[in-house]
Amino acid sequence: MGKVSTFLMFQGGQAEEAINFYTSLIRDSAISSISRYGKGESGDEGTVMKAMFSLKGQEFMCIDSNVSHQFNFTPSFSIYIDCDTEQEIRYLYENLAKDGQLLMPLDDYGFSQQFGWVQDRFGVSWQMDLPKE
């Protein structure tokens, strides 16, 4: 067996915009590779055939689906981030929530100092936690 990767499938040509957004928000993150559909290939020319990126060392793979699906991301699958400071959790929460959906407002729910859960504008869900010291 090779490695196991988290795979994100975007629709509407949003993959590159999403990974640029994510890697700009989270320190120590990078886009490793992007291959695009060319003219006459099975996807829209210039959209992402396959991209690899990492967020704080966690690797992800993504594509722009060339097939329209009746499904998208669901909040039951989310990316979970342990934050180091209140400033960091607020920054991530505010930026990821912009033009998205609030699932749990940033607050103290008793199990951590601060916790928030959002679905970003691309449909990907994020849980952010500032653990108790």
C-alpha positions as CSV (number, residue, x, y, z in Angstrom):
1,M,0.0,0.0,0.0
2,G,1.2,3.5,-0.7
3,K,0.2,6.5,1.4
4,V,-3.2,7.6,2.6
5,S,-4.3,11.1,1.6
6,T,-7.2,13.4,2.4
7,F,-8.9,14.1,-1.0
8,L,-11.0,17.2,-1.7
9,M,-13.1,17.4,-4.8
10,F,-14.2,20.9,-5.9
11,Q,-16.8,21.8,-8.4
12,G,-17.0,24.8,-10.6
13,G,-13.2,25.3,-11.0
14,Q,-12.7,26.3,-7.4
15,A,-9.8,24.0,-6.4
16,E,-6.9,26.4,-7.1
17,E,-8.7,29.4,-5.5
18,A,-9.4,27.2,-2.4
19,I,-5.9,25.9,-2.0
20,N,-4.4,29.4,-2.5
21,F,-6.7,30.7,0.2
22,Y,-6.0,27.9,2.7
23,T,-2.2,28.1,2.3
24,S,-2.3,31.8,2.7
25,L,-4.1,31.6,6.0
26,I,-2.2,28.8,7.7
27,R,1.5,29.2,8.5
28,D,3.9,26.5,7.3
29,S,1.7,25.5,4.4
30,A,2.5,25.1,0.8
31,I,1.3,24.0,-2.6
32,S,3.5,21.1,-3.8
33,S,2.2,20.6,-7.3
34,I,-0.6,21.5,-9.6
35,S,-1.4,19.8,-12.9
36,R,-4.1,21.2,-15.1
37,Y,-6.3,20.0,-17.8
38,G,-5.1,20.9,-21.3
39,K,-7.0,21.6,-24.4
40,G,-9.1,18.6,-25.5
41,E,-8.7,16.7,-22.3
42,S,-11.6,15.5,-20.1
43,G,-11.8,18.6,-17.9
44,D,-12.2,22.3,-18.6
45,E,-8.9,23.6,-19.9
46,G,-6.8,25.2,-17.2
47,T,-8.7,23.7,-14.3
48,V,-7.0,21.5,-11.7
49,M,-6.6,17.9,-12.8
50,K,-4.6,17.1,-9.6
51,A,-3.0,19.3,-6.9
52,M,-1.1,18.5,-3.8
53,F,-0.8,20.9,-0.9
54,S,0.0,20.7,2.8
55,L,-1.3,22.6,5.8
56,K,1.1,22.5,8.8
57,G,2.6,19.3,7.4
58,Q,-0.7,17.5,6.7
59,E,-0.9,16.6,3.1
60,F,-4.0,17.0,0.9
61,M,-4.9,16.1,-2.7
62,C,-7.6,17.9,-4.6
63,I,-9.2,18.2,-8.1
64,D,-11.7,20.2,-10.0
65,S,-14.4,17.7,-10.8
66,N,-15.1,17.6,-14.5
67,V,-18.5,15.9,-13.7
68,S,-21.3,17.8,-12.1
69,H,-22.5,15.9,-8.9
70,Q,-25.6,16.2,-6.8
71,F,-23.3,16.2,-3.7
72,N,-20.7,18.4,-2.2
73,F,-18.8,18.6,1.1
74,T,-20.6,17.8,4.3
75,P,-19.9,19.1,7.8
76,S,-19.7,15.6,9.1
77,F,-16.1,15.6,7.6
78,S,-14.0,18.6,8.7
79,I,-10.5,19.8,9.0
80,Y,-9.6,20.2,12.7
81,I,-7.0,22.8,13.8
82,D,-5.5,23.1,17.2
83,C,-4.6,26.8,17.6
84,D,-1.9,28.3,19.8
85,T,-3.3,31.7,20.7
86,E,-6.7,33.5,20.9
87,Q,-5.4,35.8,18.1
88,E,-4.7,32.9,15.8
89,I,-8.1,31.2,16.4
90,R,-10.0,34.5,15.8
91,Y,-8.0,35.2,12.6
92,L,-8.7,31.7,11.2
93,Y,-12.3,31.7,12.3
94,E,-13.1,35.1,10.8
95,N,-11.3,34.4,7.5
96,L,-12.7,30.9,7.0
97,A,-16.2,32.0,8.0
98,K,-16.3,34.9,5.5
99,D,-18.9,34.2,2.8
100,G,-19.4,30.8,4.4
101,Q,-21.7,29.3,7.1
102,L,-21.3,29.4,10.9
103,L,-21.9,25.9,12.4
104,M,-20.8,26.8,15.9
105,P,-20.0,30.4,16.8
106,L,-16.6,31.0,18.4
107,D,-17.1,30.6,22.1
108,D,-16.1,28.8,25.3
109,Y,-18.1,25.5,25.3
110,G,-16.4,24.2,28.4
111,F,-14.1,21.7,26.7
112,S,-11.6,24.3,25.6
113,Q,-10.8,28.0,25.9
114,Q,-12.4,28.8,22.5
115,F,-13.9,26.6,19.9
116,G,-15.6,27.4,16.5
117,W,-16.9,25.4,13.6
118,V,-17.5,26.9,10.1
119,Q,-18.2,25.8,6.6
120,D,-16.1,28.0,4.3
121,R,-17.2,29.5,1.0
122,F,-16.0,26.4,-0.9
123,G,-18.1,24.1,1.3
124,V,-15.2,22.7,3.4
125,S,-15.9,22.5,7.1
126,W,-13.3,23.6,9.7
127,Q,-13.2,23.1,13.4
128,M,-10.9,25.4,15.3
129,D,-9.9,24.8,18.9
130,L,-7.9,26.7,21.4
131,P,-7.3,24.0,24.1
132,K,-7.4,24.7,27.8
133,E,-3.9,25.3,29.2
